[in-house]
Amino acid sequence: MKNLLFAFVTLVLLALGIAYSGVFSVAADNPHAVAIENFLEMARERSIERSARAIDVPALGSVDQLMGGGVDYEEMCSSCHLAPGRNETDLSSGLYPSPPNLSKPRIADADPEDQAKRDFWVIKHGIMASGMPAWGAGHNDDRIWAMVSFLQKLPQLDANAYAILTIRQEN
């Protein structure tokens, strides 16, 4: 037990020394080592999965949700997550990790309800050190669900349908 504690303390001190020395690059144009990237991706995915599990998904797909979610997506998300016909933007190409292109189909065998829970959680809470903000700080759950509803439809849209669903209606 004493040896295990010694090894743990040694690893912590080594990690602190590396971090303090500044030799560990935090540059967004310098990718992580494969082992670190795999670890961070696993931690992100497991955290989202666990946190989103208890979310109840409301009815999605109404015209109001699609229109409201479309406007918010265009204004808040499309510069990173793109839109039909856009391959990249200055912002999306400069982020690391690269944000997913949400205008493209995602995992084919993913359960739509599980995906909706995950999307809701990510939009509401964001993801640390990734550039993904926590939109829940200024948006209520109905507005976030509207974005989730739009995300479900987005991969099926062409540029014209996208333009129609993302026009802000003046009252």
C-alpha positions as CSV (number, residue, x, y, z in Angstrom):
1,M,0.0,0.0,0.0
2,K,2.9,2.3,0.8
3,N,4.4,1.7,-2.6
4,L,1.1,2.5,-4.3
5,L,0.8,5.8,-2.5
6,F,4.4,6.6,-3.3
7,A,3.8,5.9,-7.0
8,F,0.6,8.0,-7.0
9,V,2.3,11.0,-5.4
10,T,5.2,10.7,-7.7
11,L,2.9,10.7,-10.8
12,V,1.0,13.7,-9.5
13,L,4.2,15.6,-8.8
14,L,5.5,14.7,-12.3
15,A,2.3,15.8,-13.9
16,L,2.4,19.1,-12.0
17,G,6.1,19.6,-12.9
18,I,5.3,19.1,-16.6
19,A,2.4,21.4,-16.5
20,Y,4.3,24.1,-14.6
21,S,7.3,23.9,-16.9
22,G,5.2,25.0,-19.9
23,V,6.5,22.2,-22.1
24,F,3.0,20.8,-22.5
25,S,1.5,22.6,-25.5
26,V,-2.0,24.0,-25.3
27,A,-1.9,25.4,-28.8
28,A,-5.1,24.7,-30.8
29,D,-3.1,24.0,-33.9
30,N,-1.0,21.3,-32.2
31,P,-3.1,18.1,-31.7
32,H,-2.9,16.0,-28.6
33,A,-1.0,12.7,-28.5
34,V,-3.2,9.9,-29.6
35,A,-3.4,8.4,-26.0
36,I,-4.4,11.8,-24.6
37,E,-7.0,12.4,-27.3
38,N,-8.5,9.0,-26.8
39,F,-8.7,9.5,-23.1
40,L,-10.3,12.9,-23.4
41,E,-12.8,11.6,-26.0
42,M,-13.7,8.7,-23.8
43,A,-14.1,10.9,-20.7
44,R,-16.3,13.4,-22.7
45,E,-18.5,10.7,-24.2
46,R,-19.0,8.8,-20.9
47,S,-19.8,12.0,-19.0
48,I,-22.4,13.1,-21.6
49,E,-23.9,9.6,-21.7
50,R,-24.2,9.4,-17.9
51,S,-25.4,13.0,-17.5
52,A,-28.0,12.8,-20.2
53,R,-29.5,9.5,-19.2
54,A,-32.3,10.9,-16.9
55,I,-33.4,13.6,-19.4
56,D,-37.1,13.3,-20.5
57,V,-37.5,14.1,-24.2
58,P,-40.6,16.1,-25.0
59,A,-42.5,15.8,-28.3
60,L,-40.2,17.2,-31.1
61,G,-40.7,18.3,-34.7
62,S,-43.4,21.0,-34.6
63,V,-43.1,23.8,-37.1
64,D,-42.6,26.4,-34.3
65,Q,-39.7,24.3,-32.9
66,L,-38.1,23.9,-36.3
67,M,-38.4,27.6,-37.1
68,G,-37.2,28.8,-33.7
69,G,-34.4,26.2,-33.5
70,G,-33.4,27.0,-37.1
71,V,-32.9,30.7,-36.4
72,D,-30.9,29.9,-33.2
73,Y,-28.8,27.4,-35.0
74,E,-28.0,29.8,-37.9
75,E,-27.1,32.6,-35.5
76,M,-25.3,30.6,-32.7
77,C,-24.1,27.3,-34.1
78,S,-23.6,27.4,-37.9
79,S,-20.2,29.2,-37.8
80,C,-18.8,26.2,-36.0
81,H,-21.1,23.3,-36.9
82,L,-21.8,24.4,-40.5
83,A,-24.8,24.3,-42.7
84,P,-25.8,22.4,-45.9
85,G,-23.4,23.5,-48.6
86,R,-20.8,24.9,-46.2
87,N,-17.6,22.8,-45.8
88,E,-15.9,25.1,-43.3
89,T,-15.6,28.6,-41.9
90,D,-12.7,30.5,-40.5
91,L,-13.9,29.6,-37.0
92,S,-14.6,25.9,-37.7
93,S,-11.2,25.4,-39.3
94,G,-9.4,27.0,-36.4
95,L,-10.9,25.0,-33.5
96,Y,-9.4,22.0,-31.8
97,P,-10.9,19.7,-31.3
98,S,-12.8,20.2,-34.6
99,P,-16.5,20.7,-34.1
100,P,-18.7,18.1,-35.8
101,N,-20.4,19.1,-39.0
102,L,-24.0,18.7,-37.8
103,S,-25.4,19.2,-41.3
104,K,-24.1,15.7,-42.2
105,P,-25.8,12.5,-41.0
106,R,-24.4,11.3,-37.6
107,I,-24.1,7.7,-36.3
108,A,-26.6,5.7,-38.3
109,D,-27.5,3.2,-35.6
110,A,-27.8,5.8,-32.8
111,D,-31.2,5.7,-31.0
112,P,-32.9,9.1,-31.8
113,E,-34.2,9.5,-28.3
114,D,-30.7,9.0,-26.8
115,Q,-29.2,11.4,-29.4
116,A,-31.9,14.0,-28.5
117,K,-30.9,13.6,-24.8
118,R,-27.2,14.0,-25.6
119,D,-27.8,17.0,-27.9
120,F,-30.0,18.7,-25.2
121,W,-27.4,18.1,-22.5
122,V,-24.5,19.4,-24.7
123,I,-26.4,22.5,-25.8
124,K,-27.5,23.3,-22.3
125,H,-24.2,22.6,-20.5
126,G,-21.5,23.0,-23.1
127,I,-18.2,21.1,-23.1
128,M,-15.1,22.4,-21.3
129,A,-12.1,23.5,-23.2
130,S,-13.7,22.8,-26.6
131,G,-15.2,26.1,-27.6
132,M,-18.8,24.7,-27.1
133,P,-20.6,27.2,-24.8
134,A,-23.2,26.4,-22.2
135,W,-26.2,27.9,-23.9
136,G,-28.4,27.0,-20.9
137,A,-27.0,30.1,-19.1
138,G,-29.1,32.3,-21.2
139,H,-31.7,30.0,-22.9
140,N,-34.6,28.2,-21.3
141,D,-35.2,24.5,-21.9
142,D,-38.0,25.1,-24.5
143,R,-35.6,27.1,-26.6
144,I,-32.9,24.4,-26.3
145,W,-35.4,21.7,-27.2
146,A,-36.3,23.7,-30.3
147,M,-32.6,23.5,-31.3
148,V,-32.6,19.8,-30.7
149,S,-35.7,19.5,-32.9
150,F,-33.9,21.4,-35.6
151,L,-30.8,19.2,-35.3
152,Q,-32.9,16.1,-36.0
153,K,-34.0,17.6,-39.3
154,L,-30.8,19.3,-40.3
155,P,-29.0,16.4,-42.1
156,Q,-32.0,16.0,-44.4
157,L,-32.0,19.7,-45.5
158,D,-30.5,21.1,-48.7
159,A,-29.3,24.7,-48.8
160,N,-32.7,26.1,-49.9
161,A,-34.7,24.3,-47.2
162,Y,-32.1,25.4,-44.6
163,A,-32.4,29.0,-45.7
164,I,-36.2,28.9,-45.3
165,L,-36.0,27.3,-41.8
166,T,-33.4,29.8,-40.6
167,I,-35.0,33.1,-41.6
168,R,-35.9,35.2,-38.5
169,Q,-39.5,36.2,-38.7
170,E,-40.2,39.8,-37.7
171,N,-43.3,40.3,-35.6
